[in-house]
């Protein structure tokens, strides 16, 4: 009995401490309540307070599979991360501000952090400039080394911040805190605003959209929230309590699709039929795994999604910043380039930090090989 008590006491204390952390640590965010929760519960893609994918999506793993995955994750593999700093460019804010209202330009900051200038407005998507994609400051996926790391202080004033979902590699607490005074308006997937309000954003700054909702920013710019096949949640018990989504940005001359995290699904075609064709699609090509085949595109599936959307140019995202799966860090883009040649798809591979204008010749150099 005494031995059992000695064993159980540390485990009980650990469980209590872990529960307390997730309940009170500010970086975990807040849970929807009040009017926000009622709106979520009334949503057609929500059952009993939980969102669900349009396609049946398997998320659970047997205990044996989880243990196998943990063992594989702990193995050191030099190919899963770059062995030297990735050559990146320092963001040129002066150049960004000089872009005319008639031009559409963009800058990729690695992974899924992306900035777009369209109709004279600056839109920032899923900015993660902190050191880790984690709720902890001392553990969790650490960003790859860059020769120039993007900083919030480098950015211009942000007219619109778009948040696709609340996972730590897309919604970064320290980055959002630094952005708080530099953002005019936030558009987020339904429920994500609960985190922002807990972190000090005014409720009138935040507008949350469900799948297929649309909003007119002005006569020349429209946003639409569209489905993705994924999941969400930042705590121990709140998985599926907030929405995950992709976004359409439609200007007077250009249309952009920002895919964020998603496994392949038939709604790519439906989105293309309703909102396309697109001048530029941003689709994830990394962090895929046979352990979770339905929630992250493989590179080949990204190409097919681009074709379904009616895309003209594809910019591969969700790679080159974090080690989140078991594949080599350059494998996603290499497989995508190979499939793009097979399917005659035009892709662009800008260097991280580079400002690119859609009217110019788009970069296609394999900079990661250096």
TORMI-123535 format. One record per residue: residue number from 0; chain; y, z, x of N, C-alpha, C in turn. Coordinates in steps of 0.05 Angstrom, whole numbers, m for minus. Atoms other than C-alpha are relative to their C-alpha. Layout:
REM residues N
   resi   chain      n.Y      n.Z      n.X     ca.Y     ca.Z     ca.X      c.Y      c.Z      c.X
    NUM       A        Y        Z        X        Y        Z        X        Y        Z        X
...
//
This chain:
REM residues 370
   resi   chain      n.Y      n.Z      n.X     ca.Y     ca.Z     ca.X      c.Y      c.Z      c.X
      0       A      m24        0       16        0        0        0       25        0       17
      1       A      m23       m2      m18       49       19       56        5      m27       14
      2       A       m2       26      m13       34      m47       92       12      m20      m19
      3       A      m10       19       20       47      m86       28       30        4       m4
      4       A      m29       m6        4      114      m50       18       16      m10       24
      5       A      m14        9      m24      134      m64       90        3      m30        1
      6       A       m1       30        1      118     m138       80       18       m9      m22
      7       A      m15       10       23      149     m145       12       30        6        1
      8       A      m28       m8        0      215     m109       26       18      m21       14
      9       A      m17       21      m12      243     m161       76        1      m25      m17
     10       A        0       24       17      221     m217       29       18        3      m24
     11       A      m17       m6       23      255     m184      m30       30        0        8
     12       A      m28        0       m9      319     m173       10       10      m28        6
     13       A       m7       28       m5      318     m245       33        6      m15      m26
     14       A       m3       14       26      310     m270      m39       26        9      m13
     15       A      m25      m10       12      367     m225      m63       24      m11       15
     16       A      m23       11      m15      412     m248       m6        4      m30       m5
     17       A       m2       28        6      396     m321      m19       12       m5      m27
     18       A      m11        3       27      410     m314      m93       30        7        0
     19       A      m28       m8       m1      475     m278      m79       17      m22       14
     20       A      m15       21      m14      496     m333      m30        6      m23      m19
     21       A       m4       23       18      486     m389      m81       17        7      m24
     22       A      m17       m8       23      522     m348     m135       29        3        8
     23       A      m27       m8       m8      583     m330      m94       13      m16       22
     24       A      m12       16      m22      592     m377      m34       17      m22      m12
     25       A      m18       19       13      653     m420      m51       m9      m29        4
     26       A        7       28       m5      624     m483      m20      m22      m10      m19
     27       A       20        9       20      568     m484      m72       14      m11      m25
     28       A      m15       11       23      621     m497     m125       m5       15      m25
     29       A        2      m13       26      621     m481     m199      m18      m15      m19
     30       A       16       12       21      578     m495     m259       16       m7      m24
     31       A      m15        8       24      603     m532     m321       m2       22      m21
     32       A       m1      m20       21      624     m486     m377       22       m8      m20
     33       A      m21        5       19      668     m485     m439       m1      m28      m11
     34       A       m2       27       11      693     m552     m464      m15      m21       17
     35       A       14       19      m18      664     m588     m403      m30        1       m7
     36       A       28       m2        6      594     m561     m418       m7      m11      m28
     37       A        5       11       27      600     m579     m492        0      m31        1
     38       A        0       29       m2      618     m650     m473      m25      m10       14
     39       A       25        8      m14      558     m654     m425      m23        2      m20
     40       A       22       m4       19      511     m627     m479        0      m22      m22
     41       A       m2       21       21      537     m680     m528       m5      m28       11
     42       A        3       27      m12      527     m738     m478      m27      m12       m7
     43       A       25       12        7      473     m788     m498      m21       m1       22
     44       A       18        0      m23      443     m786     m428       m6       29       10
     45       A        4      m28       m7      435     m710     m430      m18       13      m21
     46       A       17      m15       18      380     m667     m459       m1       29        9
     47       A        1      m29       m6      385     m591     m462       16        7       24
     48       A      m18       m7      m23      442     m590     m412       m7      m13       26
     49       A        7       14      m25      408     m636     m361        1      m30       m4
     50       A       m1       29        1      423     m708     m346      m27      m12        9
     51       A       24       13       m8      367     m758     m338        6      m29        6
     52       A       m3       28       m8      359     m828     m308       m8      m18      m23
     53       A        7       19       20      354     m890     m351      m29       m9        3
     54       A       28        6       m5      286     m904     m318      m14       27        7
     55       A       15      m24       m8      232     m851     m312       m1        2       30
     56       A       m3       m3      m29      241     m823     m242      m14       26        8
     57       A       16      m23      m10      191     m777     m207       15       13       23
     58       A      m14      m15      m20      223     m722     m167      m17       21       13
     59       A       16      m22      m10      169     m670     m157      m19       m9       22
     60       A       20        5      m21      123     m665      m96      m20       22        0
     61       A       20      m21       m3       57     m628      m88        7       17       24
     62       A       m6      m19      m22       61     m567      m42       m9      m11       27
     63       A       11       11      m25       18     m602       10       19      m22       11
     64       A      m18       21       m9       66     m661       12       26       11       11
     65       A      m24      m14      m10      126     m615       21       m5       11       28
     66       A        6      m10      m26       92     m581       79       m2      m22       21
     67       A        2       23      m18       76     m648      111       27      m11        7
     68       A      m27        9       m4      148     m670      102       15       18       18
     69       A      m14      m20      m17      174     m606      134       m9       m3       29
     70       A       10        3      m27      129     m616      194       11      m26       13
     71       A      m11       25      m10      152     m688      202       29        2        6
     72       A      m29       m3       m4      225     m668      195        6       16       25
     73       A       m4      m17      m23      217     m617      251       m7      m13       26
     74       A        7       14      m24      188     m667      300       25      m13       12
     75       A      m23       13      m14      237     m693      352       m7      m29        4
     76       A        3       29       m2      245     m768      349       27      m11        9
     77       A      m25       10      m11      298     m799      394       12      m23      m15
     78       A      m10       23       14      303     m860      350       14        7      m26
     79       A      m12       m8       25      326     m821      289       30        6        2
     80       A      m28       m5       m4      394     m807      319        9      m14       26
     81       A       m9       13      m24      437     m844      371        1       20       23
     82       A        0      m18      m24      431     m816      442       26        1       14
     83       A      m27       m2      m11      503     m830      459       19       m3      m24
     84       A      m20        1       22      567     m828      417        2      m29      m11
     85       A       m4       26       13      573     m885      367       29      m10        5
     86       A      m28       10       m4      633     m929      386       14       m5      m27
     87       A      m15        2       25      682     m921      328       30       m4        7
     88       A      m28        5       m3      755     m938      318       17       22      m12
     89       A      m19      m19       13      812     m890      305       14      m14      m23
     90       A      m12       12       23      840     m902      236       30       m4        5
     91       A      m28        8       m5      908     m938      239       15        3      m27
     92       A      m14       m5       26      949     m907      182       24      m19       m3
     93       A      m23       17        2     1010     m949      198       m9      m28       m9
     94       A       10       26        9      969    m1013      191       m8        1      m29
     95       A        9       m3       28      939     m988      126       24       m1      m19
     96       A      m24       m1       18     1008     m973       96       15      m27       m1
     97       A      m14       25       m1     1032    m1042      116      m14      m22      m17
     98       A       15       20       16      979    m1078       73       16       m5      m26
     99       A      m16        7       23     1015    m1116       18      m16        5      m26
    100       A       12       m4       26     1002    m1106      m56      m18      m23       m8
    101       A       17       24        7      971    m1176      m60      m26       m1       15
    102       A       24        0      m16      918    m1159       m9      m19       22       m8
    103       A       21      m21        4      852    m1121      m17      m12        5       27
    104       A       10       m8      m26      830    m1082       44      m17       24       m3
    105       A       18      m24        1      779    m1029       61       m5       11       28
    106       A        8      m13      m25      756     m981      115      m24       18       m6
    107       A       24      m16        2      686     m951      122        1       21       22
    108       A        0      m23      m18      682     m882      154      m28       10        8
    109       A       28       m9       m5      606     m879      161      m12       12      m24
    110       A       15       m9       24      552     m859      111       12      m12      m25
    111       A      m11       11       25      584     m867       42       30        5       m3
    112       A      m29       m5        1      656     m848       59       15      m26        4
    113       A      m12       27        1      700     m907       43       28        1      m13
    114       A      m27        1       12      772     m924       29        7      m29       m6
    115       A       m6       27       11      798     m983      m11       29       m1       m7
    116       A      m27        5        9      867    m1012      m20        0      m24      m18
    117       A        1       22       19      874    m1054      m82       24        4      m20
    118       A      m24       m1       18      935    m1071     m125       21       21       10
    119       A      m20      m18      m12      977    m1030      m76       m8       30       m1
    120       A        9      m27        2      937     m966      m89      m22        6       20
    121       A       21       m9      m19      894     m926      m41      m20       17      m15
    122       A       22      m14       13      826     m904      m68      m19       10       22
    123       A       18      m12      m20      781     m857      m28      m25        9      m14
    124       A       26       m5       12      707     m850      m43      m17       19       17
    125       A       20      m19      m12      660     m792      m26        7        7       29
    126       A       m8       m5      m28      698     m769       36      m15       25       11
    127       A       14      m22      m14      655     m726       83        8       m1       29
    128       A      m11        0      m28      693     m710      147       m8       26       14
    129       A        9      m25      m12      662     m641      159      m23       m5       20
    130       A       20        3      m21      611     m628      214      m28       m2      m10
    131       A       27        0       11      550     m621      169       m1       m9      m29
    132       A        5        6       28      522     m648      104      m18       23      m10
    133       A       15      m24        5      502     m578       84       18       21      m13
    134       A      m15      m23       11      522     m515       46        5       21       22
    135       A       m3      m19      m22      517     m478      113       16      m13       22
    136       A      m16       10      m23      565     m484      172      m16        0       26
    137       A       15       m4      m24      510     m467      222      m27      m15        0
    138       A       26       14        1      450     m508      198        2      m22      m21
    139       A       m1       23       18      434     m572      161        7      m25       16
    140       A       m5       25      m14      444     m645      179       28       m2       12
    141       A      m25        2      m15      498     m651      232        7      m29        4
    142       A       m7       28       m3      538     m715      237       m5       m9       29
    143       A        3       12      m26      524     m763      294       27        2       15
    144       A      m25        0      m16      573     m763      351       13      m27       m1
    145       A      m17       24        0      629     m814      345       20        1       23
    146       A      m22        0      m19      679     m835      397       27        8      m13
    147       A      m24       m8       16      732     m825      343       m9       10      m27
    148       A        8      m11       25      717     m778      286       24       m1      m20
    149       A      m22        1       20      758     m791      222        8       28       m8
    150       A      m11      m26        8      802     m733      201       17       m5      m25
    151       A      m17        2       24      837     m719      135       29       m4        8
    152       A      m28        3       m9      902     m714      174        7      m29        8
    153       A       m4       28       m7      893     m787      194        7      m18      m24
    154       A       m1       17       24      895     m812      122       27       m3      m12
    155       A      m24        2       16      952     m838       80       m2       16      m25
    156       A        2      m12       26      969     m809       13      m21      m14      m17
    157       A       22       11       16      910     m819      m34        8       m1      m29
    158       A       m7        3       29      926     m846     m103      m23        9      m18
    159       A       23       m6       17      856     m839     m130      m24        9       18
    160       A       24       m9      m13      797     m798     m105      m23       m3      m19
    161       A       23        5       17      730     m821     m133      m24       15       12
    162       A       24      m15       m8      669     m775     m130      m24       m8      m17
    163       A       23       11       15      602     m804     m148      m20       21       m9
    164       A       17      m22        7      561     m740     m148        5       23       19
    165       A       m7      m24      m15      559     m670     m119      m18        8       23
    166       A       16       m7      m23      508     m673      m63       18        4       24
    167       A      m17       m9      m23      533     m644        3        7      m23       19
    168       A       m8       23      m17      533     m711       39       19      m19      m15
    169       A      m20       16       15      581     m738      m15       23       16      m10
    170       A      m21      m18        8      621     m678      m37        1       23       20
    171       A       m1      m18      m23      643     m639       24       22       20       m4
    172       A      m19      m22        6      677     m572       12       24        1       20
    173       A      m23       m1      m18      720     m569       76       18      m25       m2
    174       A      m16       25        2      742     m642       68       17        1      m26
    175       A      m14       m1       26      761     m632       m6       23       20        2
    176       A      m21      m20       m3      801     m569       12       24      m12       14
    177       A      m21       12      m15      841     m608       63       15      m22      m15
    178       A      m12       22       15      853     m665       15       17        9      m24
    179       A      m10      m10       26      877     m621      m42       29       m7       m4
    180       A      m28        5        4      951     m631      m30        7      m30        5
    181       A       m5       28       m7      944     m705      m12      m12      m20      m20
    182       A       13       17       20      910     m732      m75       15        3      m26
    183       A      m14        0       26      946     m753     m139      m19        4      m23
    184       A       18        0       23      887     m763     m186      m29       m2       10
    185       A       28        1       m6      812     m751     m184      m15      m11      m24
    186       A       19       10       20      760     m791     m223      m28        7       11
    187       A       25      m10       m9      691     m761     m220      m21       m3      m22
    188       A       22        1       19      623     m764     m252        1       25      m17
    189       A       m2      m22       19      616     m719     m313      m12       26       11
    190       A        9      m26      m10      611     m646     m293        9        8       27
    191       A       m7       m5      m28      633     m653     m221       27       14        2
    192       A      m26      m13        0      703     m629     m240       m2       30        1
    193       A        3      m29       m1      675     m558     m246        2       10       29
    194       A       m3       m8      m28      670     m555     m170       29       m1        8
    195       A      m27        3       m9      740     m581     m160       19       21      m11
    196       A      m17      m21       11      772     m532     m208       m5       27       13
    197       A        5      m24      m14      737     m475     m173       13        0       27
    198       A      m12        2      m26      766     m501     m108       30       m4       m1
    199       A      m29       m1        2      837     m501     m135       14      m25      m10
    200       A      m13       24       11      849     m570     m164        8        6      m29
    201       A      m10       m3       27      890     m571     m228      m17      m17      m19
    202       A       17       15       19      850     m592     m290       12      m26       m8
    203       A      m13       25        8      902     m645     m307       m2      m21       22
    204       A        5       19      m22      887     m678     m239      m26      m14       m3
    205       A       28        9        0      815     m690     m258       m7      m14      m26
    206       A       11       14       23      785     m741     m305      m29       m6        6
    207       A       29        4       m4      709     m742     m313      m10      m22      m19
    208       A       10       23       16      672     m804     m338      m31        2       m1
    209       A       29        3        3      602     m815     m364       m6      m30        4
    210       A        8       28       m4      562     m879     m354       11      m18      m22
    211       A      m12       21       17      596     m940     m385       28        7      m10
    212       A      m28       m6        7      662     m904     m394       19      m17       18
    213       A      m20       15      m14      723     m944     m373       28       12       m3
    214       A      m27      m10        1      795     m926     m357       18      m20       13
    215       A      m21       17      m12      857     m968     m345       19       16       16
    216       A      m19      m14      m16      897     m943     m287       28      m12       m5
    217       A      m24       14        8      951     m995     m302       m9      m28      m10
    218       A        6       27       11      955    m1067     m327      m18      m16       19
    219       A       14       16      m20      923    m1092     m262      m24       13       12
    220       A       21      m15      m13      872    m1039     m244      m16       16      m21
    221       A       17      m14       19      812    m1013     m283      m24       12       15
    222       A       23      m13      m11      756     m965     m265      m22        2      m22
    223       A       22       m4       18      687     m961     m297      m21       16       14
    224       A       22      m16      m10      633     m909     m287      m26      m12      m10
    225       A       25       15        8      564     m941     m287      m25       16       11
    226       A       24      m15       m8      492     m916     m279       m9       m4       29
    227       A       15        2      m24      455     m901     m216      m27       15       m5
    228       A       26      m13        3      383     m876     m206       m3       21       22
    229       A       m1      m20      m21      388     m810     m170       m3       28      m13
    230       A       m1      m27       12      400     m736     m185       24       15       12
    231       A      m23      m15      m10      452     m682     m171       m6       30        0
    232       A        3      m29       m1      461     m607     m159        5       11       27
    233       A       m7      m12      m25      487     m561     m105      m12       28        4
    234       A       11      m27       m2      452     m495     m121      m30        0       m3
    235       A       29       m4        2      382     m467     m130      m10       m9      m27
    236       A        9        3       27      379     m476     m205       16      m20      m17
    237       A      m18       17       16      431     m528     m226       m6      m30        5
    238       A        7       29       m3      395     m594     m210        2      m13      m28
    239       A       m5       16       24      414     m647     m262       22       10      m18
    240       A      m21      m11       18      471     m605     m290       26      m16        1
    241       A      m23       18       m2      523     m655     m266      m10      m29        3
    242       A        9       28        1      521     m731     m268        3      m13       27
    243       A       m1       18      m23      509     m782     m213        6      m28      m10
    244       A       m9       25       11      539     m851     m219        8      m19       22
    245       A      m13       20      m16      563     m916     m189       27       m7      m13
    246       A      m26        5       11      633     m944     m199        8      m29        4
    247       A      m12       27       m1      667    m1010     m214       30        3        3
    248       A      m29        0       m4      738    m1023     m189        8      m29       m5
    249       A       m8       27        7      769    m1084     m222       31       m3        2
    250       A      m28        7       m2      837    m1110     m199        6      m26      m14
    251       A       m8       26       13      875    m1171     m223      m14      m23       13
    252       A       12       22      m14      842    m1214     m170      m27        6       12
    253       A       24       m7      m14      785    m1175     m140      m16       21      m16
    254       A       17      m20       12      725    m1135     m165      m18       12       22
    255       A       16      m14      m20      689    m1083     m123      m21       18      m14
    256       A       20      m18       10      624    m1046     m137       m8       20       21
    257       A        8      m21      m18      611     m979     m104      m25       14      m10
    258       A       26       m8       11      538     m962     m111       m7       29        5
    259       A        8      m27       m7      533     m893      m78      m30        2        3
    260       A       28       m5       m2      463     m863      m80      m15      m10      m24
    261       A       16       10       22      411     m899     m122      m25      m13       10
    262       A       23       16       m3      341     m923     m124        4      m26      m16
    263       A       m3       25       15      330     m993     m151       m6        5      m30
    264       A        4       m3       29      336     m999     m227       11      m25      m14
    265       A       m9       24       14      346    m1053     m280       29       m1       m8
    266       A      m28        0        8      416    m1030     m296       19      m14       20
    267       A      m17       16      m18      442    m1065     m234        6      m27      m13
    268       A       m4       26       13      432    m1130     m272       19        3      m24
    269       A      m17       m5       23      465    m1101     m334       29        4        8
    270       A      m27       m4      m11      525    m1078     m293       12      m26        8
    271       A      m10       26       m9      531    m1147     m263        8      m17      m24
    272       A       m6       16       24      529    m1179     m332       25       10      m14
    273       A      m22      m11       15      581    m1132     m361       26        0       17
    274       A      m24       m4      m16      629    m1123     m302        3      m20       23
    275       A       m1       18      m23      612    m1175     m249       12      m27       m7
    276       A       11       m3      m27      611    m1218     m210       19       15       18
    277       A      m15      m18      m17      636    m1176     m152        6      m15       27
    278       A       m8       11      m26      675    m1198      m90      m13       16       22
    279       A       12      m17      m21      646    m1139      m51      m17       21      m14
    280       A       17      m22        9      587    m1093      m65       m5       19       23
    281       A        8      m20      m20      574    m1028      m27      m25       13      m11
    282       A       26      m10        9      501    m1009      m32      m14       15       23
    283       A       13      m16      m20      462     m956        4      m25      m14       10
    284       A       24       12      m12      408     m979       52      m15       19       17
    285       A       13      m19      m17      389     m915       88       m9       25      m15
    286       A       11      m25       11      354     m848       76      m23       m5      m20
    287       A       23        6       17      296     m882       40      m25       13       13
    288       A       25      m13      m10      226     m852       46      m22       m5      m20
    289       A       22        1       18      157     m860       17       m4       26      m16
    290       A        1      m26       14      165     m787       m4       18        0      m24
    291       A      m18        1       22      222     m805      m51        8      m29       m6
    292       A       m5       29        2      215     m880      m66       18       m8      m23
    293       A      m14        9       24      253     m880     m132       29        8       m1
    294       A      m28      m10        2      320     m847     m114       17      m10       23
    295       A      m16       13      m21      342     m886      m52      m10      m28        4
    296       A        7       27       m5      343     m961      m43      m12       m3       28
    297       A        8       10      m26      303     m991       13       20      m23        7
    298       A      m18       22       m6      343    m1045       51       m6      m25      m17
    299       A        7       23       16      305    m1099       14        8        3      m29
    300       A       m9       m5       27      320    m1067      m53       30       m2       m2
    301       A      m29        3        0      394    m1064      m34        8      m29       m3
    302       A       m6       28        2      393    m1139      m25       m5      m10      m29
    303       A        6        8       27      360    m1148      m93       21       10      m20
    304       A      m21      m11       17      411    m1102     m126       25      m16        2
    305       A      m24       17       m4      467    m1143      m95       m3      m26      m16
    306       A        4       25       15      437    m1206     m125        2        5      m30
    307       A       m2       m7       29      429    m1172     m193       29        3       m9
    308       A      m28       m6        6      502    m1151     m191       17      m25        0
    309       A      m17       23       m3      526    m1221     m176       20        4       22
    310       A      m19       m6      m22      556    m1199     m110        4      m24       19
    311       A       m6       21      m19      590    m1245      m61       m5       10       29
    312       A        3      m12      m26      593    m1200        1      m12       28       m3
    313       A       12      m27        1      550    m1138       14        7       16       25
    314       A       m5      m19      m22      572    m1079       56      m20       22       m2
    315       A       21      m21        0      513    m1034       73       12       28        6
    316       A      m10      m27       m5      529     m959       68      m24       20       m1
    317       A       20      m22        0      492     m892       71      m17       m1       24
    318       A       14        0      m26      473     m899      144       21        5       22
    319       A      m17       m2      m24      502     m887      214       16       26        2
    320       A      m15      m26       m3      524     m814      204      m18       24        0
    321       A       17      m24        3      468     m766      185      m30       m9        2
    322       A       29        4       m1      393     m761      199      m11       14      m26
    323       A        9      m10       26      368     m753      127      m28       m9       m8
    324       A       27       10        7      300     m788      129      m15       m3       27
    325       A       17        2      m23      244     m806      177        2      m26       15
    326       A       m2       26      m14      266     m875      198       20        0       23
    327       A      m20        2      m21      303     m895      261       28       m6      m11
    328       A      m26        1       12      378     m893      251       11      m28       m4
    329       A       m9       28        4      389     m968      260      m19      m17      m17
    330       A       19       16       16      328     m990      220       12      m10      m26
    331       A      m10       10       26      365     m994      153       16      m26        2
    332       A      m17       24       m1      417    m1044      175      m15      m24       12
    333       A       16       22      m11      367    m1085      216      m18      m12      m21
    334       A       17       10       21      319    m1091      158       17      m15      m21
    335       A      m17       13       19      377    m1108      112       10      m27       10
    336       A       m9       26      m11      403    m1163      158      m22      m21       m1
    337       A       23       19        1      334    m1194      162       m5      m10      m29
    338       A        4        8       28      326    m1194       86       23      m17      m10
    339       A      m24       15        8      397    m1220       77       m3      m30        9
    340       A        5       27      m10      378    m1281      120      m20      m14      m18
    341       A       21       11       17      316    m1292       78       11       m8      m27
    342       A      m11        5       27      355    m1288       12       27      m15        0
    343       A      m26       14       m3      417    m1324       39       23       16      m12
    344       A      m21      m19        9      461    m1263       25       19        4       22
    345       A      m21       m5      m20      527    m1255       61        6       30        1
    346       A       m6      m28       m3      537    m1186       90       23        3       21
    347       A      m20       m7      m20      593    m1152      129       m8       27       12
    348       A        8      m25      m14      581    m1098      181       24        9       17
    349       A      m23       m9      m16      649    m1070      201       m5       24       17
    350       A        2      m24      m17      655    m1020      257       13       23      m15
    351       A      m10      m24       13      667     m949      232       29        4        8
    352       A      m29       m4       m6      743     m939      226       16      m25       m1
    353       A      m15       26        0      761    m1013      225       12       m5      m28
    354       A      m13        9       25      810    m1037      172       m5      m30       m3
    355       A        8       28        5      786    m1102      141       13       m9      m25
    356       A      m12       13       24      822    m1148       93      m19      m21      m10
    357       A       20       19       11      779    m1188       45        8      m29        3
    358       A       m9       28       m4      821    m1251       56       m6      m10       28
    359       A        5        7      m28      805    m1250      130      m30       m6        5
    360       A       28        3       m8      740    m1269      166      m12       28        2
    361       A       11      m26        1      695    m1210      154      m18        5       24
    362       A       16       m6      m24      662    m1174      213      m30        0       m5
    363       A       29        1        3      588    m1187      223      m14        7       26
    364       A       11       m6      m26      577    m1164      294      m19       24       m2
    365       A       19      m22       m1      518    m1118      308        9       21       20
    366       A      m12      m19      m18      561    m1064      340      m18       22        8
    367       A       17      m22       m5      506    m1012      337      m19       m6       23
    368       A       17        7      m21      466    m1050      389       11        7       28
    369       A      m13       m7      m26      516    m1031      443       m3       29        6
//
